[in-house]
Amino acid sequence: MKKSEATRLTILQKAFELIYVKGFQTTSIDEIIATTQVTKGAFYYHFKTKDEMGLAIINELMKPNFRRNFIESLQNNRNPLDNIYEIIYNLLMETDFLKVEYGCPTSNFVQQMAPWHTAFTQALHELSKEWENAFAESIEKGKEAGIIKQEVSAREVSVFVISGYWGVRNLGKVENSKEVYLVYLKGLKSYFKTLQ
């Protein structure tokens, strides 16, 4: 990796961590520069504005990381409902970076930026649609394999699971406790049993 590419990646990674804790709107470019320890010139060489950097975080960090960690794990031949449950469980209970008190980074971006910035709305829509489609395709494969009932709507299940995940992340943030995650996971497991 070239030095300029490494600098850009460092800016994105450190800015993402800072924004996850503080929020996009309240994080200044000066804070990002101080955290990344790059010069102002280096920052502006890579990003004309904070919004441009925010879009790069979604497109260059969040989307590839999401594909690598979640979509690719759905490609095996196991029960898709087990796979989806494990993904959600790991996101809620095992992923060290995702802290209960800060919620879901994607959901935070949606709440903070989507209503006011169409480019953010589009990028975040693509990310959530990719997740929804990956779950739906996995569920359809489960139906073909006879693991999931034929009458099950793959899209309905996908939307239900994702919206539940985002919602419980927000509840966890409000309560500052993973206890509500366990309630959601128990309900999710029970729901999945009705689909088989």
Buried (B, 14 or more C-beta within 10 A) or exposed (E): EEEEEEBBBBBBBBBBBBBBEEBBEEBEBEBBBEBBEBEEEBBEBBBEEBBEBBBBBBBBBBBEEBBEEBBEBBEEEEBBBBBBBBBBBBBBEEEEEBEBEBBBBBBBBBBBBBEEBEBBBEBBEEBBEBBBBBBBBBBBBBBEEEBBEEEBEBEEBBBBBBEBBBBBBBBBBEEEEEEBBBEBBEEBBEBBEEBE
